Amino acid sequence: MPKGFLLSRRQFLKTSALVGGSALLLSRVDKAFSEVAQAEGKGEYPLTGPASYIPTVCLQCNTGCGIKAKIYDGVVVKIDGNPFNPWTLHPPLPYGSSLREAANIDGAICPKGQAGIQTLYDPYRLRKVLKRAGKRGENKWVTIPFEQAVEEIVNGGYLFKDVPGEESRYVPGLREIYALRDAKLSKDMAQDVKKIWAKEMTVEQFKDKYRDHLKLLIDPDHPDLGPQNNQLVFMWGRLKKGREEFIKRFVQDGFGSLNTHGHTTVCQGSLYFLCKAMSEQYVFSESDGKMKWAEGQKFYWQADLAHARFALLVGASPFEANYGPSNRIPDITEGLASGRLKYAVIDPRFSKTAAKAWKWLPNKPGTEAAPALAIIRWMIDNRRFDETYVRNANKAAAQADGEASWTNATWLVKVENGNPVRFLRGSDLGWPKQIREAEVKGQKVKYEFDPFVVLSSGRPVPCDPNDDENPVEGDLLVDTVLNGHRVKSSLQLLYDEARKKSFAEWAEVAGVDAGDLEEIAIELTSYGKAAAVDVHRGVSQHTNGFYNVFAWMCVNVLLGNFNWAGGMVKATTYDHFGDKEGKPYKLKELNPGKLSPFGISIIRHEVKYEDTTLFAGYPSARPWYPLSSDVYQEIIPSLGDGYPYPVKALFLYMGSPVYSLPAGQTNIEILRDPQKLPLFVAIDITVGETSMYADYIFPDLTYLERWEFHGSHPSVLPKVQPVRQPAVAPLTETVRVFGEEQPLGLEALLLALAEKLGLPNFGPDGFGPGQRFTKPEDFYLKMVANLAFGDKADGSEQVPDADPAEVEIFLAARRHLPPTVFDPERWERAAGRPWWGKVVYVLNRGGRFEDYPLLASGQQVKNKYDKQINIFQEKTATSKNSMTGKNFVGVATYIEPYTDCLGRPLGDGEQGYNLKLITFKDILHTKSRTMADYWLHGIMDENLFLVHPQDAAGLGLRDGDVVKVVSASNPEGIWPLAEGLHKPIVGKVKITPMIRQGTVTFSLGFGHWAYGAGDITIDGHVVKGDPRRARGVHANAAMRVDPVLKNTCLTDLPGGSAVFYDTLVKLVKVS
């Protein structure tokens, strides 16, 4: 066994609740590694055959590389890359290649991926359900049977009567919260709440109509809060498709709560939601019966670095993170070696990516929009942009020029009191509205279309963006008056923003050299469509992140590079859920008794405050998020404030907001208070930094033991859908649900809760009469069948059936899996016998992968974004900031960073806080879940604060000195973990010119106090923590708390981002 792999037999943890308590497992793992090593010593390698591994998908980080989990005697002993998957081999094997050929080729993965074996066999992994035996955060636990835990959570009661101070505390169970159960009633109420928001129904009319059902609501005087069902909140950290639909089927469709929320805003929320706003389309809405802005995609574009000739990377480092190391480094390296690619970096830190760049411009954090606006001004001033692309005002014009996408750059916008407010419509010029007809559910529905207006050769003409027959091209820079309306083109509005400062002044704002920036502008505009700007969370995670990203995306619009080799591209995945025609399983429809969740979510997302019954002027009690969702940092603080309503039960899956969020310590006080949160259930593989405050922790399966559909990333050109599948016998205990044995994990928990609650879309008739949904594979194998069918309704994309030899390999590769996980006959029934051979074919390759395209500069990619891109965002411009009552700006602009939720600048610099704190990720670690991987410690066992030499000299610091980080909102520099228990924010210093002066940074993933780093008590026995896991520093608690809200971090209100990169701090020497 490799050194440091597991605990020794003398050290193993004396509790059956943890993996480390199993001497038998330790012995088995030890034996497998030893025998493989002995074979290698004899020149043999027992892991080369096609049945020696299972192809699956890594989740050590969100890149999600395709991997081979190589198995020896039932133990995962090696992880390598899957050659069918384009993440790890460039180009990958053709999809039709034989399994024997694939067995002889390994793709490349990063150190984290190879160390994933230690995540699987982590001695601190949970095997059994833990129930809290002390106050929240005291880390006192007892193991209880799975069935008992499910019973208590469903039925509630005096569940903690043995805990001092909680003897008489009643905990409401899920059955009590599950109030509205009638599918038709929920659908009718949902429709009428929308009528209240549209001012088509009053609250009194609603109350009269539903007078016999008002007791089901949270508050009958505010019916738009929804039913009591909404008082169940389910939040998650890292979640992928498959499990996402499983959770939503339980929480939304079955239980009827709309409160399912992810973690998008802690990653790069403003990048996602800016691109969503740029992709909003003006379309007919069947539900509303009118034209509206809709269908914006929660996604983003990335640069195609495999074919680019020049790239500008801003706040991104694919050599370390950004969904980059394994799948983007080879493209960059090949480009540099061949001379195809030149690139520059704008980033406060001299990253590994910057180390190989043509130029590195260390900007001031938070000023990322400034260099973008400088380049925009330069491009328009010098006419160094794609005028042909930008003139296209609708689909027909784009198609006539051989383009798939188009923009609203030439559309005219009404300007009132100096502010752009909304697009000019034909009716503003006296043109009649068009009466159109659509078919909705078999009936003809008439609706109005009021055309947009562009100026073409100085003459106003109507524009329908989706018209594919009548091309409309517009004048670019327009500032005029039409029929008494002051109007400007969208491009003119952007140009006006760029002209607010000179090129040199914008460079000065960003703190970069104007000459270098101009050289980048020249280079960027010298390769046509084979140049691009790639941005990531370094641009988005600021209080002005939405507009930072907006400015850079507008640079790409001016380059006209969308859908072109070397330009901006998007992710494309095969449909696994059955939304496309012809699919074997339309899982949305196989959903008996489906409820219609409605109301206002706990984070108040995608709803306009002023439309609701809660509107009471400005500011609102907490921010509303009409343009974003999955606002991770708002979930727990909102339930802490009981706004917009109290929450009775919180479920947390694979997330650690306490550790991962900026100012995450603000969550602790709320989580510790059972009056604010009566029931808290966590699904986790260990006792983590957030799950330590739970009432119950259910052990989960690791990524090597479970199903998921990982999806893709924007830079991956082929259409794909990698499948994560069980590769090894689960280490959690076996439980019985719906009369069937299965491994304990997320799915078993939700199935058991559904069984106890009687949810109709689970169980023996869960997909309909006689169609079982009692085990995870009943759900997931139908998704694999959908992948095998392909996305063409005529079935022409079906994969072939696996031949007998492939089927034999498939069965042999899974011979070590117990029948609770792999029963071939059951799997065949779940997939459907007509699809079984095709399902085997897909699983044998680790997913479905389109063959890799060979492109040259000047060619378009196959999988295109074929819609409109918005330079002016009318939906954004007509949405209000609930804290100020002012409308959001609809065009890219520069907004000063570091503000509170009222938009007021924070004056921390005046108090002596003079260093800007930022973070980064080293390739060796992921935010909160790789510290168990001891192989990585041998390369890097702690992180450091990186400090510029001039800053260090001013503070009298030397390499290796220990400093404490303090800020205006955390002047003590501590993590307040529990009553009387604090962890200081201290770490060692490394002095380096590889960080901009005035900036200090640290890498994420270190400085744990749970996750095996601290002592816990289980069943009266103390389980000692491993001090190796506590090494280094985690300084998120120093990040600025919003002074208005007081219990969450700073936030970018339009984009939703949690702010990582704006806080001003001091470093105080400790030793």
SVG drawing of the C-alpha trace seen along z (x, -y; Angstrom):
<svg xmlns="http://www.w3.org/2000/svg" viewBox="-65 -65 77 78">
<polyline fill="none" stroke="black" stroke-width="0.4" points="0.0,0.0 1.4,-3.4 2.7,-5.4 0.2,-7.5 -2.8,-5.9 -4.9,-5.0 -4.5,-4.8 -2.4,-2.0 -4.2,0.9 -3.1,-0.6 -4.6,-3.9 -7.9,-2.7 -10.9,-4.5 -12.8,-2.4 -16.3,-3.0 -18.4,-1.2 -20.0,-4.5 -16.8,-5.3 -15.0,-3.6 -11.8,-3.8 -13.4,-1.5 -13.4,1.5 -10.2,3.5 -11.4,5.9 -11.7,3.2 -8.2,1.8 -6.8,5.3 -8.6,5.9 -7.4,2.6 -3.9,3.2 -3.9,6.7 -5.1,5.4 -2.4,2.7 0.3,5.1 -0.6,7.8 -0.7,5.2 2.7,3.9 4.1,7.4 2.8,8.1 4.3,4.9 7.6,5.9 7.6,9.0 7.0,7.0 3.3,7.8 0.3,5.4 -3.0,7.0 -5.1,3.9 -4.8,3.9 -7.8,6.0 -11.1,4.3 -12.9,6.0 -10.3,4.7 -11.9,1.2 -15.2,-0.6 -15.3,-3.9 -16.9,-6.6 -16.5,-10.3 -14.3,-12.1 -15.7,-14.6 -12.6,-15.6 -13.4,-19.0 -16.2,-20.1 -14.2,-19.6 -15.5,-16.1 -12.9,-14.2 -13.7,-10.8 -11.8,-8.2 -11.1,-4.5 -11.6,-3.1 -9.2,-0.2 -10.3,2.6 -8.4,5.4 -10.1,7.9 -13.0,5.4 -10.7,2.5 -10.1,-0.6 -6.3,-0.6 -5.6,-3.0 -7.4,-5.9 -6.5,-6.9 -8.3,-8.8 -11.0,-7.4 -9.8,-7.6 -13.3,-7.9 -13.9,-11.1 -12.6,-14.3 -11.5,-15.7 -8.5,-13.4 -7.3,-12.5 -6.9,-15.0 -8.3,-13.9 -10.2,-11.1 -10.7,-7.6 -13.6,-7.4 -16.7,-6.4 -17.0,-3.2 -13.5,-1.9 -13.3,1.5 -13.1,1.9 -9.8,3.8 -8.3,0.9 -9.5,-1.5 -8.1,0.8 -4.6,0.2 -4.9,-3.6 -5.1,-5.8 -6.0,-9.5 -4.3,-12.1 -5.8,-13.3 -4.6,-15.7 -3.2,-14.8 -6.5,-15.3 -8.1,-12.8 -5.6,-10.2 -5.9,-10.7 -9.6,-10.2 -9.0,-6.7 -8.3,-8.2 -11.7,-10.1 -13.3,-6.7 -11.4,-5.0 -11.2,-8.0 -11.2,-6.6 -13.4,-9.5 -16.1,-8.6 -19.5,-7.9 -21.1,-4.5 -24.2,-4.9 -26.7,-7.6 -25.6,-10.0 -28.0,-11.9 -27.0,-14.9 -26.6,-14.1 -25.5,-17.5 -26.1,-21.1 -25.6,-21.9 -21.9,-22.3 -20.7,-20.4 -19.9,-17.4 -21.6,-14.8 -23.3,-12.1 -25.0,-8.8 -25.5,-6.2 -29.2,-5.3 -30.9,-2.9 -31.8,-4.3 -35.4,-3.4 -35.6,-5.3 -34.0,-8.4 -36.5,-8.4 -39.4,-7.9 -38.3,-10.8 -37.8,-13.2 -41.2,-12.4 -43.3,-12.4 -41.4,-14.9 -41.9,-15.2 -39.7,-15.8 -36.8,-14.4 -34.0,-16.0 -35.6,-15.7 -32.3,-14.3 -30.3,-17.4 -30.1,-20.0 -32.3,-23.0 -34.3,-21.1 -36.4,-18.9 -39.7,-20.5 -38.8,-21.6 -41.2,-20.2 -39.8,-19.5 -42.3,-19.6 -41.9,-16.6 -42.1,-16.5 -45.6,-15.1 -46.8,-18.2 -45.1,-20.5 -46.6,-18.4 -49.8,-20.3 -51.0,-20.8 -51.2,-17.4 -53.9,-17.8 -52.3,-18.1 -55.2,-20.0 -55.6,-22.4 -51.9,-23.2 -52.0,-23.9 -55.0,-26.2 -53.5,-28.1 -50.3,-28.5 -52.0,-30.0 -54.0,-32.4 -51.0,-33.6 -49.6,-34.6 -52.8,-36.5 -52.3,-38.4 -48.8,-39.4 -50.3,-40.5 -53.0,-42.6 -55.7,-40.4 -56.9,-39.1 -57.0,-40.6 -55.9,-38.8 -59.5,-39.0 -60.8,-37.3 -58.1,-34.6 -59.1,-34.1 -62.8,-33.8 -62.1,-31.3 -60.0,-29.1 -61.7,-29.8 -61.8,-26.1 -58.1,-25.6 -56.5,-28.7 -55.2,-26.6 -52.7,-25.1 -51.0,-28.4 -48.1,-29.9 -50.1,-33.2 -53.6,-33.5 -53.1,-37.3 -50.0,-36.7 -51.0,-33.8 -48.1,-34.3 -45.8,-33.0 -47.2,-29.7 -48.3,-26.6 -46.7,-25.4 -44.8,-22.9 -42.4,-25.7 -41.2,-25.6 -39.0,-22.6 -35.8,-23.9 -33.4,-21.6 -30.0,-23.2 -26.9,-21.7 -23.3,-22.3 -21.8,-20.1 -24.8,-18.5 -24.9,-17.1 -27.7,-16.0 -29.5,-12.8 -29.3,-13.4 -30.6,-16.9 -33.7,-15.5 -34.0,-12.9 -34.0,-15.7 -36.4,-17.9 -38.8,-15.0 -39.0,-14.5 -39.0,-18.1 -40.9,-19.9 -43.0,-17.3 -43.7,-15.0 -43.6,-17.2 -44.7,-20.4 -42.0,-22.8 -40.4,-25.2 -37.3,-25.6 -34.6,-23.7 -31.5,-25.8 -27.9,-25.2 -24.6,-26.9 -24.1,-28.8 -23.4,-32.2 -20.4,-30.9 -18.7,-29.8 -19.1,-32.3 -22.7,-33.4 -22.5,-36.7 -20.8,-35.0 -23.8,-32.6 -26.5,-35.1 -25.0,-37.8 -24.8,-35.2 -28.4,-34.3 -29.4,-37.9 -27.5,-38.2 -29.3,-35.1 -32.9,-36.2 -35.1,-35.9 -38.2,-37.9 -40.7,-35.0 -44.4,-34.1 -45.1,-32.6 -47.7,-29.9 -48.3,-30.3 -48.8,-34.1 -50.4,-34.2 -48.2,-37.1 -44.7,-38.1 -42.1,-38.5 -38.4,-38.1 -37.8,-34.5 -35.7,-31.4 -32.5,-32.9 -30.1,-30.0 -28.2,-29.6 -24.9,-29.0 -21.8,-30.9 -19.5,-30.9 -15.8,-30.1 -13.0,-30.6 -12.2,-27.7 -8.5,-27.5 -8.0,-24.5 -8.3,-26.6 -7.7,-30.2 -4.8,-32.3 -5.0,-34.8 -6.8,-34.7 -7.1,-37.1 -7.7,-35.4 -9.1,-37.7 -9.5,-36.4 -9.1,-32.9 -6.3,-30.3 -7.0,-27.1 -3.6,-25.7 -5.0,-25.5 -8.7,-25.6 -11.6,-27.0 -12.7,-23.6 -9.3,-23.6 -6.4,-21.6 -6.9,-18.3 -9.1,-19.4 -7.7,-22.8 -4.0,-22.6 -3.2,-20.3 -4.8,-22.8 -2.9,-25.7 0.4,-23.9 0.0,-22.6 -0.9,-26.1 2.2,-27.6 4.5,-24.9 3.2,-25.1 3.1,-28.8 -0.6,-28.8 -1.6,-30.5 -0.5,-33.7 -2.3,-34.8 -2.2,-37.5 -3.5,-37.5 -5.2,-40.2 -5.1,-39.0 -3.8,-40.4 -1.9,-37.2 1.0,-35.8 -0.7,-32.4 0.7,-29.4 -1.3,-30.5 0.3,-33.9 3.7,-32.3 3.4,-31.1 1.6,-34.2 2.9,-36.8 1.9,-39.6 0.6,-39.7 -1.2,-42.8 -1.8,-42.7 -5.0,-44.8 -6.6,-46.1 -9.2,-43.6 -12.7,-44.8 -11.8,-47.0 -12.1,-44.3 -14.7,-46.3 -12.3,-49.2 -9.8,-47.5 -12.8,-46.0 -14.3,-49.4 -11.0,-50.8 -10.7,-48.1 -14.3,-48.6 -13.6,-52.3 -10.5,-51.5 -12.2,-49.0 -15.0,-51.3 -12.8,-54.4 -10.5,-52.5 -13.3,-50.5 -11.5,-47.3 -14.6,-45.2 -16.8,-43.0 -19.3,-45.5 -21.0,-42.9 -21.8,-40.7 -22.9,-43.6 -25.2,-45.1 -27.4,-41.9 -30.5,-42.7 -32.4,-39.5 -32.2,-35.8 -32.6,-36.2 -29.8,-38.7 -27.5,-36.5 -28.3,-33.5 -27.7,-35.6 -24.2,-36.2 -23.6,-32.6 -23.9,-33.4 -25.8,-31.4 -26.3,-34.2 -27.1,-37.9 -27.3,-40.8 -29.6,-43.7 -26.7,-46.2 -28.7,-48.2 -32.0,-48.2 -33.2,-51.6 -33.5,-52.2 -35.6,-55.0 -33.6,-57.3 -35.5,-59.2 -33.8,-61.6 -30.5,-60.5 -31.1,-56.8 -31.9,-54.0 -35.1,-52.5 -36.6,-50.2 -36.6,-49.4 -38.5,-51.6 -41.5,-49.8 -43.4,-50.3 -46.4,-51.6 -44.1,-54.5 -43.9,-55.6 -47.6,-55.1 -47.3,-51.8 -50.1,-49.3 -49.4,-46.2 -49.4,-42.9 -52.0,-40.3 -50.5,-36.9 -51.7,-33.4 -50.2,-30.5 -51.3,-27.0 -51.4,-26.3 -52.5,-22.8 -54.4,-22.2 -56.2,-25.6 -55.5,-28.8 -54.5,-31.8 -54.2,-35.3 -51.6,-37.7 -50.0,-41.1 -46.5,-41.6 -45.2,-45.2 -42.0,-45.2 -38.7,-46.6 -37.2,-49.4 -33.8,-49.8 -32.5,-52.6 -31.4,-51.3 -29.7,-53.9 -31.3,-56.5 -34.8,-55.2 -36.7,-53.4 -37.7,-49.9 -39.5,-47.2 -37.6,-44.3 -38.7,-40.9 -35.7,-39.2 -36.9,-35.7 -37.9,-36.3 -35.9,-34.0 -37.2,-35.2 -36.8,-39.0 -33.3,-40.2 -32.9,-43.4 -29.6,-45.2 -29.2,-48.4 -27.1,-51.5 -24.5,-51.0 -24.1,-54.3 -27.4,-56.1 -28.3,-59.1 -31.4,-60.8 -35.1,-61.7 -38.0,-59.8 -41.6,-60.9 -40.6,-62.9 -38.6,-60.0 -34.9,-60.4 -33.4,-57.1 -30.0,-55.5 -28.8,-52.2 -27.7,-49.6 -24.2,-49.9 -24.3,-53.7 -25.2,-53.2 -22.2,-50.8 -19.9,-53.3 -21.2,-56.1 -20.2,-54.1 -16.8,-53.4 -16.3,-57.1 -16.8,-58.2 -13.0,-57.9 -10.1,-57.9 -8.2,-54.7 -5.4,-55.9 -7.8,-56.8 -9.5,-53.4 -6.1,-51.8 -5.3,-54.0 -8.5,-52.9 -7.5,-49.3 -3.9,-50.0 -2.4,-48.5 0.0,-50.0 -1.9,-51.7 0.8,-50.8 0.5,-47.1 -3.3,-47.2 -3.2,-48.9 -0.8,-46.2 -3.3,-43.6 -6.2,-45.5 -4.2,-45.4 -3.4,-41.7 -6.9,-40.8 -8.3,-42.4 -5.7,-41.0 -7.0,-37.5 -10.7,-37.9 -13.0,-35.5 -10.1,-33.3 -9.5,-35.5 -11.5,-35.6 -11.7,-36.9 -12.1,-34.1 -13.3,-35.2 -14.0,-33.4 -14.7,-34.0 -11.9,-36.5 -14.1,-38.8 -17.5,-37.8 -17.1,-37.5 -17.2,-41.3 -20.0,-43.6 -19.9,-44.8 -19.3,-41.4 -22.4,-41.4 -21.2,-44.4 -17.5,-43.3 -18.5,-40.2 -20.9,-42.2 -18.2,-44.5 -15.9,-41.6 -18.6,-39.7 -19.4,-42.8 -15.7,-42.7 -16.5,-39.2 -19.6,-40.5 -17.6,-43.2 -15.2,-40.5 -18.1,-38.6 -16.5,-35.3 -19.5,-33.3 -19.7,-29.8 -16.4,-30.1 -13.3,-28.0 -11.0,-29.9 -13.9,-32.1 -16.6,-31.8 -18.4,-28.4 -20.9,-26.8 -21.5,-23.4 -23.8,-20.9 -25.1,-17.8 -27.2,-14.8 -30.7,-14.9 -30.8,-12.4 -34.2,-13.4 -36.4,-12.7 -37.3,-16.2 -36.8,-15.7 -39.2,-13.9 -38.9,-10.2 -37.1,-9.4 -37.8,-6.1 -38.6,-7.7 -40.2,-11.2 -39.4,-11.3 -41.3,-14.6 -44.5,-12.9 -43.8,-9.7 -44.6,-11.5 -48.0,-10.5 -49.6,-13.0 -47.1,-15.7 -47.7,-18.9 -47.2,-22.4 -45.0,-24.3 -45.7,-28.0 -45.0,-31.2 -41.9,-33.2 -38.8,-31.2 -36.8,-31.7 -34.2,-33.5 -36.8,-35.6 -35.4,-34.7 -36.8,-35.4 -39.7,-37.4 -40.1,-41.2 -40.5,-42.5 -42.9,-45.2 -45.3,-42.7 -45.8,-40.8 -48.0,-41.3 -44.9,-41.9 -44.1,-45.1 -43.7,-47.8 -41.5,-50.4 -37.7,-50.5 -35.5,-49.1 -36.9,-45.6 -36.0,-43.7 -33.5,-41.7 -32.5,-41.8 -34.6,-40.2 -33.0,-38.6 -35.2,-39.0 -32.3,-38.1 -30.6,-35.2 -31.2,-32.0 -29.3,-29.6 -28.1,-32.5 -26.2,-30.3 -25.2,-32.9 -28.9,-34.0 -30.4,-30.7 -29.4,-30.3 -29.3,-34.1 -32.8,-34.4 -34.2,-31.6 -32.4,-33.1 -34.3,-36.3 -37.5,-34.4 -37.9,-36.5 -40.0,-36.1 -41.2,-33.3 -39.9,-30.9 -38.4,-27.6 -39.2,-24.5 -36.8,-22.0 -33.5,-22.4 -31.8,-19.6 -28.2,-20.1 -26.5,-17.9 -22.8,-17.8 -22.3,-21.4 -20.5,-23.3 -21.6,-27.0 -19.9,-27.7 -16.5,-26.8 -17.1,-27.7 -18.8,-31.1 -17.2,-34.4 -18.0,-35.4 -19.4,-31.9 -19.1,-32.2 -22.3,-34.3 -24.2,-31.0 -23.0,-29.4 -25.1,-31.4 -28.2,-30.7 -27.6,-27.0 -26.9,-26.6 -30.3,-28.1 -33.1,-25.5 -35.7,-28.2 -34.7,-29.7 -34.2,-26.3 -36.2,-23.5 -34.9,-20.7 -31.5,-20.4 -30.6,-17.3 -27.3,-16.8 -26.3,-14.3 -22.5,-14.1 -19.6,-11.6 -18.0,-13.0 -18.8,-15.3 -18.0,-18.5 -17.7,-22.2 -21.4,-22.7 -22.9,-19.3 -21.4,-19.4 -24.3,-21.7 -27.0,-19.2 -29.5,-17.3 -29.0,-14.2 -26.2,-13.3 -27.0,-10.6 -23.9,-9.1 -23.7,-9.4 -22.0,-7.5 -18.9,-8.9 -18.6,-9.7 -17.0,-6.2 -20.1,-4.5 -23.0,-6.3 -24.9,-7.5 -24.8,-11.0 -24.7,-12.7 -21.9,-15.2 -22.7,-17.3 -20.2,-19.4 -18.2,-22.7 -18.4,-25.5 -14.9,-24.8 -15.8,-21.2 -16.7,-21.2 -18.4,-17.8 -21.9,-17.0 -21.4,-14.8 -22.9,-13.3 -20.5,-11.6 -22.1,-9.0 -21.0,-8.6 -21.8,-5.0 -21.1,-2.7 -17.6,-1.4 -17.1,0.2 -19.2,1.8 -20.5,-1.0 -18.9,-1.4 -22.1,-2.7 -24.4,-0.2 -27.2,1.6 -30.8,0.5 -34.2,1.7 -36.6,-0.7 -39.8,0.4 -38.9,3.9 -35.6,3.8 -32.1,3.8 -29.9,0.9 -26.9,-1.1 -27.4,-4.0 -27.0,-7.3 -29.0,-10.3 -31.3,-8.2 -32.1,-5.7 -33.0,-8.5 -35.3,-10.2 -36.9,-6.9 -37.5,-6.1 -39.0,-9.5 -41.2,-9.2 -42.3,-5.7 -43.2,-7.0 -45.0,-10.1 -46.8,-8.2 -45.6,-10.3 -47.3,-9.0 -44.3,-9.5 -42.2,-6.9 -42.8,-3.3 -44.2,-0.3 -46.2,-2.6 -43.8,-5.5 -43.6,-5.9 -47.2,-4.9 -49.2,-1.7 -46.9,1.2 -43.8,-0.8 -41.5,-0.6 -39.4,-3.3 -38.0,-1.7 -34.3,-1.8 -31.9,-4.4 -31.2,-2.4 -35.0,-2.5 -34.5,-6.2 -30.9,-6.4 -30.9,-3.6 -33.9,-5.1 -31.7,-8.2 -28.9,-6.1 -31.5,-4.6 -32.4,-8.2 -28.7,-8.8 -28.5,-5.7 -31.4,-6.7 -29.8,-10.0 -31.5,-13.3 -33.1,-12.8 -36.8,-11.9 -36.5,-9.4 -34.0,-7.3 -31.2,-7.7 -28.7,-8.6 -29.2,-5.3 -26.0,-3.7 -25.6,0.0 -26.3,2.8 -23.3,4.2 -22.2,7.4 -21.9,10.6 -18.3,10.0 -19.0,6.5 -21.8,7.8 -19.4,10.3 -16.9,7.6 -19.6,5.5 -20.7,8.3 -17.1,9.3 -16.1,5.8 -18.9,5.7 -18.4,9.1 -17.3,7.5 -20.4,5.4 -23.0,6.8 -26.6,7.5 -27.8,4.5 -26.0,2.4 -25.7,4.5 -28.3,7.1 -28.1,7.7 -31.7,8.8 -33.0,5.9 -30.9,3.4 -32.2,4.8 -35.8,4.4 -35.1,0.9 -33.6,-0.2 -36.2,1.7 -35.3,4.9 -35.4,3.2 -32.7,0.8 -30.5,3.0 -27.9,3.7 -27.6,0.0 -27.4,-0.9 -24.5,1.5 -22.8,0.0 -23.0,-3.5 -21.9,-2.4 -19.0,-0.5 -17.7,-3.8 -18.4,-6.0 -21.1,-8.0 -22.2,-9.2 -19.6,-11.2 -19.8,-12.7 -16.6,-12.2 -14.2,-15.0 -14.4,-17.6 -11.3,-18.6 -11.6,-22.3 -9.4,-25.0 -9.5,-28.7 -12.3,-30.3 -14.6,-27.3 -17.7,-27.3 -18.2,-24.8 -20.9,-22.1 -22.8,-22.7 -23.8,-26.4 -25.5,-29.0 -28.1,-29.9 -30.0,-32.7 -29.9,-36.4 -27.2,-38.0 -28.2,-41.2 -26.0,-44.2 -28.9,-46.1 -30.9,-44.0 -34.4,-45.3 -35.4,-42.7 -32.5,-43.9 -33.2,-47.6 -36.8,-47.1 -36.0,-45.2 -35.6,-47.1 -33.0,-46.8 -35.2,-46.0 -32.8,-47.8 -32.8,-51.1 -35.9,-51.2 -33.7,-52.1 -33.6,-50.1 -30.6,-48.0 -28.5,-49.3 -29.2,-47.5 -25.9,-48.1 -22.3,-47.3 -20.9,-50.0 -18.3,-50.6 -19.5,-50.6 -17.1,-51.1 -16.5,-47.9 -16.8,-47.2 -20.2,-48.5 -22.9,-47.3 -26.4,-46.1 -27.6,-49.7 -24.8,-50.6 -22.8,-52.6 -19.0,-52.5 -17.4,-50.9 -14.8,-53.1 -12.6,-50.4 -9.5,-51.9 -9.9,-55.0 -9.7,-52.7 -6.3,-51.4 -7.4,-48.2 -5.2,-48.6 -4.7,-45.2 -7.2,-43.6 -7.8,-40.0 -8.4,-37.6 -8.3,-33.8 -7.2,-31.2 -7.2,-27.5 -4.1,-25.4 -4.5,-22.4 -3.9,-20.1 -7.0,-21.0 -10.7,-21.7 -12.5,-24.1 -13.6,-21.8 -13.2,-18.2 -9.7,-17.0 -7.9,-17.4 -8.5,-13.7 -6.2,-12.8 -2.9,-12.4 -1.0,-11.7 -1.5,-15.4 0.0,-16.4 3.4,-15.1 3.4,-17.8 1.7,-20.6 0.8,-20.1 -0.2,-23.7 -1.1,-26.9 0.5,-30.4 -0.4,-34.0 1.2,-35.5 2.4,-39.0 4.2,-41.5 7.7,-42.4 6.9,-46.1 3.9,-45.4 5.9,-42.9 8.6,-45.5 6.1,-48.0 4.8,-45.5 8.2,-44.1 7.4,-40.6 9.7,-37.9 9.1,-34.5 7.6,-32.1 6.3,-34.7 2.8,-33.9 0.2,-36.6 -3.5,-37.0 -5.9,-38.5 -8.4,-41.0 -11.1,-43.1 -13.7,-45.7 -16.3,-43.0 -14.0,-40.6 -11.5,-42.7 -10.6,-39.8 -9.6,-37.6 -11.4,-34.4 -13.8,-31.7 -16.5,-31.6 -17.3,-27.9 -19.4,-27.3 -19.9,-28.7 -16.4,-29.3 -14.7,-27.7 -12.9,-29.9 -10.3,-29.2 -7.9,-32.1 -7.4,-33.1 -3.6,-32.7 -1.2,-31.5 2.4,-31.7 3.6,-34.4 5.4,-33.9 6.9,-37.0 6.7,-37.1 6.4,-39.6 3.9,-37.2 1.0,-39.2 0.1,-42.8 1.2,-45.2 -1.6,-46.0 -3.1,-42.6 -2.8,-39.5 -4.0,-36.0 -4.3,-32.4 -5.3,-29.2 -8.5,-27.5 -8.9,-24.0 -6.8,-24.2 -7.3,-25.1 -10.1,-22.7 -11.5,-22.3 -13.9,-19.4 -13.8,-16.9 -11.6,-14.7 -9.5,-17.6 -11.1,-18.0 -12.2,-15.6 -15.8,-14.3 -17.6,-12.0 -19.7,-9.1 -21.6,-6.8 -19.5,-8.1 -16.2,-7.4 -13.9,-10.2 -12.7,-10.0 -9.5,-12.0 -9.0,-14.4 -6.0,-14.2 -3.9,-17.4 -2.7,-17.1 -6.1,-18.1 -6.0,-21.3 -2.8,-22.7 -2.8,-25.9 -5.2,-28.8 -8.8,-29.4 -9.4,-33.1 -13.0,-33.4 -14.2,-34.6 -12.2,-37.8 -14.2,-38.6 -16.6,-41.5 -20.0,-41.1 -22.6,-43.3 -23.1,-46.1 -26.8,-46.4 -27.8,-42.8 -25.3,-41.9 -25.5,-38.1 -24.1,-37.5 -21.3,-38.5 -21.3,-41.2 -23.3,-40.4 -23.6,-41.4 -27.3,-42.1 -28.0,-41.7 -25.7,-38.7 -26.1,-37.2 -22.4,-36.5 -21.0,-36.0 -18.1,-38.5 -14.7,-36.9 -12.3,-39.6 -13.2,-43.0 -12.5,-42.9 -9.8,-45.2 -7.9,-43.6 -4.9,-44.1 -2.1,-41.6 -1.1,-41.5 2.2,-39.7 1.8,-36.9 5.2,-35.4"/>
</svg>
